[in-house]
Amino acid sequence: MLFLLLISLSVPRAAFAQEFIAVPDRISDEAFYRLVACAARPGGECNKPLIYWPEERRLALRVGIASTAESFQDYRFDIVDAAIDAAIAEINGAGAHLFLERVYEGEMDVPFYLVDTPQGGTITGTGVEELDGSSIAIGRVAIRSRGGDIVASTIAISQDIRRREIASVILEELVQSLGLVTDIASPAYELSIFAENGNSMTRLRGQDASALRRHYPRPGVPEPTTN
């Protein structure tokens, strides 16, 4: 069965079903992972399927800018371009069994579309079925999966994205394109890349990096203990 997941980012983000889960305080590493990976409330069941890039693809995922609208300002393009490189370095350095490669042409596993759509508008003209006709705030991730395997991930970035948000949004979009698709709302997680109410983090640290490693564990690495 083919599954399509659309994730829209805004500030503040709209409360779509299971787009985020609120918790009052810090939770265990295992609970945090299940929350961001399958929308499970602490101690509860998954509300989204667990999805992953297939093993034969996950060590060579090609990421790049597939298309840039003429109205997408040059300075924004330059910042997005650099932010993609920085986000790839963060993900590749997190210790997960995963490797992203920056490419500039040819087929891409995770293409970025820098669109001329304003915040709150409807995306058109990308030629991507999962994006065209959908609304966008700052950004949108469209993930197609079959069973537990991700088939394709596509990311759109609005022309209205603000300079100070770009690095954080690009990193979060890329992490979500890997299957960690739910945000967390809590004063205890304001400095998480998955924070629902802000776009300020530009590094993968702590439980953010741990969640990525749990989703893509390295062969031979012992299962982490819950704390």
Accessible surface in RSA format (square Angstrom, percent):
REM  Atomic radii and reference values for relative SASA: ProtOr
REM  Chains: A
REM  Algorithm: Lee & Richards
REM  Probe-radius: 1.40
REM  Slices: 20
REM RES _ NUM      All-atoms   Total-Side   Main-Chain    Non-polar    All polar
REM                ABS   REL    ABS   REL    ABS   REL    ABS   REL    ABS   REL
RES MET A   1   193.29 100.1 141.67  93.8  51.62 122.9 115.19  97.9  78.10 103.5
RES LEU A   2    90.11  50.2  64.26  46.0  25.85  65.0  64.30  45.2  25.81  69.5
RES PHE A   3    59.24  29.6  57.10  35.4   2.14   5.6  59.24  35.9   0.00   0.0
RES LEU A   4    85.87  47.8  61.17  43.8  24.70  62.1  61.17  43.0  24.70  66.5
RES LEU A   5    21.00  11.7  20.28  14.5   0.72   1.8  21.00  14.7   0.00   0.0
RES LEU A   6    60.48  33.7  46.31  33.1  14.17  35.6  46.31  32.5  14.17  38.1
RES ILE A   7     1.29   0.7   1.29   1.0   0.00   0.0   1.29   0.9   0.00   0.0
RES SER A   8    12.93  10.9   8.19  10.9   4.74  10.9   2.12   4.5  10.81  15.1
RES LEU A   9     0.76   0.4   0.75   0.5   0.01   0.0   0.76   0.5   0.00   0.0
RES SER A  10    15.70  13.3  14.97  20.0   0.72   1.7  10.81  23.0   4.89   6.8
RES VAL A  11    56.10  36.9  34.62  31.3  21.48  51.8  35.23  30.6  20.87  56.6
RES PRO A  12   105.39  76.8  94.94  86.5  10.45  38.0  95.56  78.9   9.83  61.1
RES ARG A  13    18.99   8.0   6.78   3.5  12.21  29.1   6.33   8.7  12.66   7.7
RES ALA A  14    53.79  49.5  39.91  61.6  13.89  31.6  50.78  71.5   3.01   8.0
RES ALA A  15    81.95  75.3  48.38  74.7  33.56  76.4  49.26  69.4  32.68  86.6
RES PHE A  16   103.24  51.7  93.84  58.1   9.40  24.5  98.36  59.6   4.88  14.0
RES ALA A  17    97.09  89.3  64.73  99.9  32.36  73.6  76.38 107.6  20.71  54.9
RES GLN A  18    56.79  31.8  48.59  35.5   8.20  19.5  17.99  38.3  38.80  29.4
RES GLU A  19    20.94  12.0  19.02  14.4   1.93   4.6   4.68   9.0  16.26  13.3
RES PHE A  20    56.17  28.1  45.72  28.3  10.46  27.2  45.72  27.7  10.46  29.9
RES ILE A  21     1.23   0.7   0.33   0.2   0.90   2.2   1.23   0.9   0.00   0.0
RES ALA A  22    62.65  57.6  47.43  73.2  15.22  34.6  47.49  66.9  15.16  40.2
RES VAL A  23     7.85   5.2   2.28   2.1   5.57  13.4   4.61   4.0   3.24   8.8
RES PRO A  24   130.04  94.8 101.62  92.6  28.42 103.3 111.90  92.4  18.15 112.8
RES ASP A  25    90.29  63.2  89.32  88.9   0.97   2.3  25.45  59.9  64.84  64.7
RES ARG A  26   142.49  59.8 120.49  61.4  22.01  52.4  54.30  74.2  88.19  53.4
RES ILE A  27    31.38  17.9  16.56  12.3  14.82  35.7  25.81  18.6   5.57  15.1
RES SER A  28    29.83  25.2  20.70  27.6   9.13  21.0  17.57  37.4  12.26  17.2
RES ASP A  29    25.29  17.7  23.04  22.9   2.24   5.3   0.79   1.9  24.49  24.4
RES GLU A  30    61.47  35.3  61.47  46.5   0.00   0.0  26.85  51.9  34.62  28.3
RES ALA A  31    17.18  15.8  11.98  18.5   5.20  11.8  16.50  23.2   0.68   1.8
RES PHE A  32     0.84   0.4   0.84   0.5   0.00   0.0   0.84   0.5   0.00   0.0
RES TYR A  33    22.48  10.5  22.48  12.8   0.00   0.0  18.86  14.2   3.62   4.5
RES ARG A  34    69.44  29.2  69.44  35.4   0.00   0.0  18.73  25.6  50.71  30.7
RES LEU A  35     0.00   0.0   0.00   0.0   0.00   0.0   0.00   0.0   0.00   0.0
RES VAL A  36     0.00   0.0   0.00   0.0   0.00   0.0   0.00   0.0   0.00   0.0
RES ALA A  37     0.00   0.0   0.00   0.0   0.00   0.0   0.00   0.0   0.00   0.0
RES CYS A  38     0.21   0.2   0.21   0.2   0.00   0.0   0.00   0.0   0.21   0.2
RES ALA A  39     0.00   0.0   0.00   0.0   0.00   0.0   0.00   0.0   0.00   0.0
RES ALA A  40     1.09   1.0   0.51   0.8   0.58   1.3   0.51   0.7   0.58   1.5
RES ARG A  41   122.77  51.5 120.93  61.6   1.84   4.4  49.16  67.2  73.61  44.6
RES PRO A  42    63.41  46.2  38.18  34.8  25.23  91.7  40.40  33.4  23.01 143.0
RES GLY A  43    92.26 113.8   0.00   N/A  92.26 113.8  45.07 123.7  47.18 105.7
RES GLY A  44    27.57  34.0   0.00   N/A  27.57  34.0  23.14  63.5   4.42   9.9
RES GLU A  45   145.51  83.5 137.66 104.1   7.85  18.7  61.44 118.8  84.07  68.6
RES CYS A  46    50.42  38.1  27.05  30.2  23.36  54.9  17.85  45.2  32.57  35.1
RES ASN A  47    83.82  57.8  51.46  49.7  32.37  77.9  11.16  26.9  72.67  70.2
RES LYS A  48    22.73  11.1  15.87   9.7   6.85  16.3  20.17  18.2   2.56   2.7
RES PRO A  49    60.79  44.3  47.32  43.1  13.47  49.0  58.54  48.3   2.24  14.0
RES LEU A  50    64.15  35.7  52.28  37.4  11.87  29.8  52.28  36.7  11.87  32.0
RES ILE A  51     1.48   0.8   1.48   1.1   0.00   0.0   1.48   1.1   0.00   0.0
RES TYR A  52    61.74  28.8  61.74  35.1   0.00   0.0  42.57  32.0  19.18  23.6
RES TRP A  53     0.00   0.0   0.00   0.0   0.00   0.0   0.00   0.0   0.00   0.0
RES PRO A  54    16.31  11.9  13.16  12.0   3.15  11.4  16.31  13.5   0.00   0.0
RES GLU A  55   134.29  77.1 120.08  90.8  14.22  33.9  35.06  67.8  99.24  81.0
RES GLU A  56   147.53  84.7 106.34  80.5  41.19  98.1  68.14 131.8  79.39  64.8
RES ARG A  57    76.00  31.9  72.37  36.9   3.63   8.6  37.00  50.6  39.00  23.6
RES ARG A  58    27.74  11.6  27.74  14.1   0.00   0.0   0.55   0.7  27.19  16.5
RES LEU A  59    90.86  50.6  78.40  56.1  12.46  31.3  78.40  55.1  12.46  33.5
RES ALA A  60    59.99  55.2  51.14  78.9   8.85  20.1  52.12  73.4   7.87  20.8
RES LEU A  61     0.00   0.0   0.00   0.0   0.00   0.0   0.00   0.0   0.00   0.0
RES ARG A  62    75.58  31.7  75.58  38.5   0.00   0.0  29.04  39.7  46.55  28.2
RES VAL A  63     0.00   0.0   0.00   0.0   0.00   0.0   0.00   0.0   0.00   0.0
RES GLY A  64     0.00   0.0   0.00   N/A   0.00   0.0   0.00   0.0   0.00   0.0
RES ILE A  65    26.82  15.3  11.60   8.6  15.22  36.7  11.60   8.4  15.22  41.3
RES ALA A  66    47.93  44.1  13.56  20.9  34.37  78.2  16.90  23.8  31.03  82.2
RES SER A  67    52.77  44.6  44.29  59.1   8.48  19.5  21.03  44.8  31.74  44.5
RES THR A  68    55.33  39.4  28.16  28.6  27.16  64.7  24.18  32.5  31.15  47.1
RES ALA A  69    24.11  22.2  10.77  16.6  13.34  30.3  21.56  30.4   2.55   6.8
RES GLU A  70   186.13 106.9 146.56 110.9  39.57  94.2  68.71 132.9 117.42  95.9
RES SER A  71    60.12  50.8  37.60  50.2  22.52  51.9  49.16 104.7  10.96  15.4
RES PHE A  72     5.87   2.9   0.00   0.0   5.87  15.3   0.05   0.0   5.83  16.7
RES GLN A  73    92.80  51.9  85.64  62.6   7.16  17.0  28.51  60.7  64.29  48.8
RES ASP A  74   119.19  83.5 112.82 112.3   6.36  15.0  34.70  81.7  84.49  84.3
RES TYR A  75    83.56  39.0  76.88  43.7   6.67  17.4  61.80  46.4  21.76  26.8
RES ARG A  76    36.30  15.2  36.30  18.5   0.00   0.0   0.00   0.0  36.30  22.0
RES PHE A  77    66.63  33.3  66.63  41.3   0.00   0.0  66.63  40.4   0.00   0.0
RES ASP A  78    89.55  62.7  82.08  81.7   7.48  17.7  27.62  65.0  61.94  61.8
RES ILE A  79    42.53  24.2  39.06  29.1   3.47   8.4  42.07  30.3   0.45   1.2
RES VAL A  80     0.00   0.0   0.00   0.0   0.00   0.0   0.00   0.0   0.00   0.0
RES ASP A  81    39.63  27.8  39.63  39.4   0.00   0.0   0.43   1.0  39.20  39.1
RES ALA A  82    61.14  56.2  53.24  82.2   7.89  18.0  57.22  80.6   3.91  10.4
RES ALA A  83     7.21   6.6   1.41   2.2   5.79  13.2   5.97   8.4   1.23   3.3
RES ILE A  84     0.00   0.0   0.00   0.0   0.00   0.0   0.00   0.0   0.00   0.0
RES ASP A  85    62.20  43.6  54.96  54.7   7.25  17.1  27.43  64.6  34.77  34.7
RES ALA A  86    57.09  52.5  47.69  73.6   9.40  21.4  55.68  78.4   1.41   3.7
RES ALA A  87     2.90   2.7   0.54   0.8   2.36   5.4   2.43   3.4   0.46   1.2
RES ILE A  88    12.84   7.3  12.84   9.6   0.00   0.0  12.84   9.2   0.00   0.0
RES ALA A  89    65.84  60.5  49.94  77.1  15.89  36.2  56.99  80.3   8.85  23.4
RES GLU A  90    27.75  15.9  22.01  16.7   5.74  13.7   6.70  13.0  21.04  17.2
RES ILE A  91     0.92   0.5   0.00   0.0   0.92   2.2   0.00   0.0   0.92   2.5
RES ASN A  92    38.59  26.6  20.00  19.3  18.59  44.8  13.02  31.3  25.57  24.7
RES GLY A  93    66.12  81.5   0.00   N/A  66.12  81.5  33.38  91.6  32.73  73.3
RES ALA A  94     9.76   9.0   0.01   0.0   9.75  22.2   7.96  11.2   1.80   4.8
RES GLY A  95    21.28  26.2   0.00   N/A  21.28  26.2  16.00  43.9   5.27  11.8
RES ALA A  96     6.36   5.8   0.23   0.4   6.13  13.9   0.23   0.3   6.13  16.2
RES HIS A  97    49.45  27.0  47.79  33.2   1.65   4.2  26.87  27.7  22.58  26.3
RES LEU A  98     7.36   4.1   0.07   0.1   7.29  18.3   0.07   0.1   7.29  19.6
RES PHE A  99   101.24  50.7 101.24  62.7   0.00   0.0 101.24  61.4   0.00   0.0
RES LEU A 100     1.51   0.8   0.00   0.0   1.51   3.8   0.00   0.0   1.51   4.1
RES GLU A 101    73.12  42.0  70.47  53.3   2.65   6.3  21.87  42.3  51.25  41.8
RES ARG A 102    39.41  16.5  20.36  10.4  19.05  45.4  17.56  24.0  21.84  13.2
RES VAL A 103    11.08   7.3   7.90   7.2   3.18   7.7  10.98   9.5   0.10   0.3
RES TYR A 104   152.64  71.3 124.03  70.6  28.61  74.4 103.25  77.6  49.39  60.9
RES GLU A 105   138.59  79.6 132.15 100.0   6.44  15.3  51.75 100.1  86.84  70.9
RES GLY A 106    59.90  73.9   0.00   N/A  59.90  73.9  37.63 103.3  22.27  49.9
RES GLU A 107   148.44  85.2 129.96  98.3  18.48  44.0  56.45 109.2  92.00  75.1
RES MET A 108    31.53  16.3  11.27   7.5  20.26  48.2  10.90   9.3  20.63  27.3
RES ASP A 109    20.88  14.6  15.37  15.3   5.51  13.0   3.17   7.5  17.71  17.7
RES VAL A 110     0.00   0.0   0.00   0.0   0.00   0.0   0.00   0.0   0.00   0.0
RES PRO A 111    17.71  12.9  17.71  16.1   0.00   0.0  17.71  14.6   0.00   0.0
RES PHE A 112     0.00   0.0   0.00   0.0   0.00   0.0   0.00   0.0   0.00   0.0
RES TYR A 113    30.65  14.3  30.65  17.4   0.00   0.0   6.15   4.6  24.51  30.2
RES LEU A 114     2.12   1.2   0.00   0.0   2.12   5.3   0.00   0.0   2.12   5.7
RES VAL A 115     8.61   5.7   6.01   5.4   2.60   6.3   8.61   7.5   0.00   0.0
RES ASP A 116    72.77  51.0  65.24  64.9   7.54  17.8   8.00  18.8  64.77  64.6
RES THR A 117     6.17   4.4   3.28   3.3   2.90   6.9   4.71   6.3   1.46   2.2
RES PRO A 118    66.80  48.7  66.80  60.9   0.00   0.0  66.80  55.2   0.00   0.0
RES GLN A 119    93.08  52.0  70.51  51.5  22.58  53.8  18.35  39.1  74.73  56.7
RES GLY A 120    62.23  76.7   0.00   N/A  62.23  76.7  32.93  90.4  29.30  65.6
RES GLY A 121    17.79  21.9   0.00   N/A  17.79  21.9  17.52  48.1   0.27   0.6
RES THR A 122    76.41  54.3  61.53  62.4  14.88  35.5  30.45  40.9  45.96  69.5
RES ILE A 123     0.00   0.0   0.00   0.0   0.00   0.0   0.00   0.0   0.00   0.0
RES THR A 124    92.05  65.5  82.91  84.1   9.15  21.8  55.82  75.0  36.23  54.8
RES GLY A 125    78.08  96.3   0.00   N/A  78.08  96.3  40.17 110.2  37.91  84.9
RES THR A 126    25.05  17.8   4.29   4.3  20.77  49.5   8.66  11.6  16.39  24.8
RES GLY A 127    73.37  90.5   0.00   N/A  73.37  90.5  39.48 108.3  33.89  75.9
RES VAL A 128    22.95  15.1  19.52  17.7   3.43   8.3  22.95  19.9   0.00   0.0
RES GLU A 129   158.09  90.8 133.20 100.8  24.89  59.3  57.58 111.4 100.51  82.1
RES GLU A 130    26.89  15.4  20.93  15.8   5.96  14.2   7.49  14.5  19.40  15.8
RES LEU A 131     0.00   0.0   0.00   0.0   0.00   0.0   0.00   0.0   0.00   0.0
RES ASP A 132    49.67  34.8  32.90  32.7  16.77  39.7  21.37  50.3  28.30  28.2
RES GLY A 133    60.47  74.6   0.00   N/A  60.47  74.6  30.03  82.4  30.44  68.2
RES SER A 134    16.61  14.0   9.25  12.3   7.36  17.0  16.36  34.8   0.26   0.4
RES SER A 135    54.32  45.9  49.38  65.9   4.94  11.4  28.19  60.0  26.13  36.6
RES ILE A 136     2.37   1.3   0.00   0.0   2.37   5.7   1.74   1.2   0.63   1.7
RES ALA A 137    12.35  11.4  11.89  18.3   0.46   1.0  11.97  16.9   0.38   1.0
RES ILE A 138     5.88   3.3   5.00   3.7   0.88   2.1   5.88   4.2   0.00   0.0
RES GLY A 139     0.00   0.0   0.00   N/A   0.00   0.0   0.00   0.0   0.00   0.0
RES ARG A 140    15.70   6.6  15.70   8.0   0.00   0.0   0.00   0.0  15.70   9.5
RES VAL A 141     0.00   0.0   0.00   0.0   0.00   0.0   0.00   0.0   0.00   0.0
RES ALA A 142     2.53   2.3   0.24   0.4   2.29   5.2   0.32   0.5   2.21   5.9
RES ILE A 143     0.00   0.0   0.00   0.0   0.00   0.0   0.00   0.0   0.00   0.0
RES ARG A 144    68.96  29.0  68.60  35.0   0.36   0.9   9.74  13.3  59.22  35.9
RES SER A 145     0.03   0.0   0.03   0.0   0.00   0.0   0.00   0.0   0.03   0.0
RES ARG A 146   131.63  55.3 125.85  64.2   5.78  13.8  50.63  69.2  81.01  49.1
RES GLY A 147    53.36  65.8   0.00   N/A  53.36  65.8  45.32 124.4   8.05  18.0
RES GLY A 148    35.64  43.9   0.00   N/A  35.64  43.9  21.46  58.9  14.18  31.8
RES ASP A 149    69.55  48.7  69.55  69.2   0.00   0.0   8.45  19.9  61.10  60.9
RES ILE A 150     0.83   0.5   0.00   0.0   0.83   2.0   0.00   0.0   0.83   2.3
RES VAL A 151    39.39  25.9  32.99  29.9   6.40  15.4  34.68  30.1   4.72  12.8
RES ALA A 152    24.08  22.1  22.99  35.5   1.09   2.5  23.49  33.1   0.60   1.6
RES SER A 153     0.24   0.2   0.00   0.0   0.24   0.5   0.03   0.1   0.21   0.3
RES THR A 154    11.17   7.9  11.17  11.3   0.00   0.0   0.00   0.0  11.17  16.9
RES ILE A 155     0.00   0.0   0.00   0.0   0.00   0.0   0.00   0.0   0.00   0.0
RES ALA A 156     0.00   0.0   0.00   0.0   0.00   0.0   0.00   0.0   0.00   0.0
RES ILE A 157     0.00   0.0   0.00   0.0   0.00   0.0   0.00   0.0   0.00   0.0
RES SER A 158     0.00   0.0   0.00   0.0   0.00   0.0   0.00   0.0   0.00   0.0
RES GLN A 159    40.74  22.8  39.73  29.0   1.01   2.4   5.76  12.3  34.98  26.5
RES ASP A 160    54.56  38.2  44.77  44.6   9.79  23.1  13.19  31.1  41.36  41.3
RES ILE A 161     1.11   0.6   0.00   0.0   1.11   2.7   0.92   0.7   0.19   0.5
RES ARG A 162   104.29  43.8 102.28  52.1   2.01   4.8  48.04  65.7  56.25  34.1
RES ARG A 163   147.95  62.1 137.98  70.3   9.97  23.7  55.09  75.3  92.85  56.3
RES ARG A 164   176.44  74.1 146.59  74.7  29.85  71.1  74.67 102.1 101.77  61.7
RES GLU A 165     8.05   4.6   8.05   6.1   0.00   0.0   4.50   8.7   3.55   2.9
RES ILE A 166     0.00   0.0   0.00   0.0   0.00   0.0   0.00   0.0   0.00   0.0
RES ALA A 167    38.56  35.5  34.73  53.6   3.83   8.7  34.90  49.2   3.65   9.7
RES SER A 168     3.53   3.0   3.36   4.5   0.17   0.4   0.55   1.2   2.98   4.2
RES VAL A 169     0.08   0.1   0.00   0.0   0.08   0.2   0.08   0.1   0.00   0.0
RES ILE A 170     0.00   0.0   0.00   0.0   0.00   0.0   0.00   0.0   0.00   0.0
RES LEU A 171     1.79   1.0   1.79   1.3   0.00   0.0   1.79   1.3   0.00   0.0
RES GLU A 172     1.10   0.6   1.10   0.8   0.00   0.0   0.04   0.1   1.06   0.9
RES GLU A 173     0.00   0.0   0.00   0.0   0.00   0.0   0.00   0.0   0.00   0.0
RES LEU A 174     0.00   0.0   0.00   0.0   0.00   0.0   0.00   0.0   0.00   0.0
RES VAL A 175     1.16   0.8   1.16   1.1   0.00   0.0   1.16   1.0   0.00   0.0
RES GLN A 176     0.72   0.4   0.72   0.5   0.00   0.0   0.00   0.0   0.72   0.5
RES SER A 177     0.00   0.0   0.00   0.0   0.00   0.0   0.00   0.0   0.00   0.0
RES LEU A 178     0.00   0.0   0.00   0.0   0.00   0.0   0.00   0.0   0.00   0.0
RES GLY A 179     0.00   0.0   0.00   N/A   0.00   0.0   0.00   0.0   0.00   0.0
RES LEU A 180     0.06   0.0   0.06   0.0   0.00   0.0   0.06   0.0   0.00   0.0
RES VAL A 181     1.54   1.0   1.29   1.2   0.25   0.6   1.29   1.1   0.25   0.7
RES THR A 182     0.00   0.0   0.00   0.0   0.00   0.0   0.00   0.0   0.00   0.0
RES ASP A 183     2.94   2.1   2.94   2.9   0.00   0.0   0.03   0.1   2.91   2.9
RES ILE A 184     0.69   0.4   0.00   0.0   0.69   1.7   0.00   0.0   0.69   1.9
RES ALA A 185    13.38  12.3  10.18  15.7   3.20   7.3  11.51  16.2   1.87   4.9
RES SER A 186    12.77  10.8   0.00   0.0  12.77  29.4   4.96  10.6   7.81  10.9
RES PRO A 187   106.57  77.7  89.21  81.3  17.36  63.1  90.87  75.0  15.69  97.5
RES ALA A 188    36.01  33.1   7.51  11.6  28.50  64.8  20.06  28.3  15.95  42.2
RES TYR A 189     7.93   3.7   5.90   3.4   2.03   5.3   7.64   5.7   0.30   0.4
RES GLU A 190   116.32  66.8 104.33  78.9  11.98  28.5  34.75  67.2  81.56  66.6
RES LEU A 191   136.74  76.2 125.80  90.0  10.94  27.5 127.30  89.4   9.44  25.4
RES SER A 192    10.84   9.2   3.76   5.0   7.08  16.3   6.33  13.5   4.51   6.3
RES ILE A 193     4.26   2.4   0.25   0.2   4.01   9.7   1.27   0.9   3.00   8.1
RES PHE A 194     0.05   0.0   0.05   0.0   0.00   0.0   0.05   0.0   0.00   0.0
RES ALA A 195     7.84   7.2   7.57  11.7   0.27   0.6   7.73  10.9   0.11   0.3
RES GLU A 196     6.33   3.6   4.78   3.6   1.55   3.7   2.43   4.7   3.90   3.2
RES ASN A 197   109.68  75.6  81.31  78.6  28.38  68.3  33.78  81.3  75.90  73.4
RES GLY A 198    28.28  34.9   0.00   N/A  28.28  34.9  21.47  58.9   6.80  15.2
RES ASN A 199    16.15  11.1   1.29   1.3  14.86  35.8   1.57   3.8  14.58  14.1
RES SER A 200    81.16  68.6  56.42  75.3  24.75  57.0  47.55 101.2  33.62  47.1
RES MET A 201    41.04  21.3  39.50  26.1   1.54   3.7  25.69  21.8  15.35  20.3
RES THR A 202    60.71  43.2  51.51  52.2   9.19  21.9  28.65  38.5  32.05  48.5
RES ARG A 203   114.00  47.9 113.98  58.1   0.02   0.0  35.17  48.1  78.83  47.8
RES LEU A 204     4.69   2.6   0.70   0.5   3.98  10.0   0.70   0.5   3.98  10.7
RES ARG A 205   127.88  53.7 120.35  61.4   7.53  17.9  65.62  89.7  62.27  37.7
RES GLY A 206    57.42  70.8   0.00   N/A  57.42  70.8  44.99 123.5  12.43  27.8
RES GLN A 207    19.35  10.8  13.50   9.9   5.85  13.9  10.68  22.7   8.67   6.6
RES ASP A 208     7.83   5.5   6.26   6.2   1.58   3.7   1.60   3.8   6.23   6.2
RES ALA A 209     6.81   6.3   6.81  10.5   0.00   0.0   6.81   9.6   0.00   0.0
RES SER A 210    16.76  14.2  16.36  21.8   0.40   0.9   8.34  17.7   8.43  11.8
RES ALA A 211     1.18   1.1   0.06   0.1   1.13   2.6   0.60   0.8   0.58   1.5
RES LEU A 212     0.30   0.2   0.30   0.2   0.00   0.0   0.30   0.2   0.00   0.0
RES ARG A 213    99.71  41.9  97.81  49.9   1.90   4.5  32.64  44.6  67.07  40.7
RES ARG A 214    27.05  11.4   8.71   4.4  18.34  43.7   9.75  13.3  17.30  10.5
RES HIS A 215     2.52   1.4   0.00   0.0   2.52   6.5   0.00   0.0   2.52   2.9
RES TYR A 216     0.00   0.0   0.00   0.0   0.00   0.0   0.00   0.0   0.00   0.0
RES PRO A 217    72.76  53.0  62.99  57.4   9.77  35.5  65.40  54.0   7.36  45.7
RES ARG A 218   119.14  50.0 113.60  57.9   5.54  13.2  25.11  34.3  94.04  57.0
RES PRO A 219   102.87  75.0  72.37  66.0  30.50 110.9  84.15  69.5  18.72 116.3
RES GLY A 220    84.37 104.0   0.00   N/A  84.37 104.0  44.71 122.7  39.66  88.8
RES VAL A 221    86.98  57.2  69.12  62.6  17.87  43.1  70.36  61.1  16.62  45.1
RES PRO A 222   112.04  81.7  94.38  86.0  17.66  64.2 106.42  87.9   5.63  35.0
RES GLU A 223   142.52  81.8 119.63  90.5  22.88  54.5  57.71 111.6  84.81  69.2
RES PRO A 224    63.30  46.1  44.02  40.1  19.28  70.1  53.72  44.4   9.58  59.5
RES THR A 225   118.89  84.6 104.78 106.2  14.11  33.6  79.53 106.8  39.36  59.5
RES THR A 226    81.86  58.2  52.82  53.5  29.04  69.2  36.12  48.5  45.74  69.1
RES ASN A 227   120.32  83.0  80.62  77.9  39.70  95.6  70.91 170.7  49.40  47.8
END  Absolute sums over single chains surface
CHAIN  1 A    10171.8       7708.3       2463.5       5566.4       4605.4
END  Absolute sums over all chains
TOTAL         10171.8       7708.3       2463.5       5566.4       4605.4
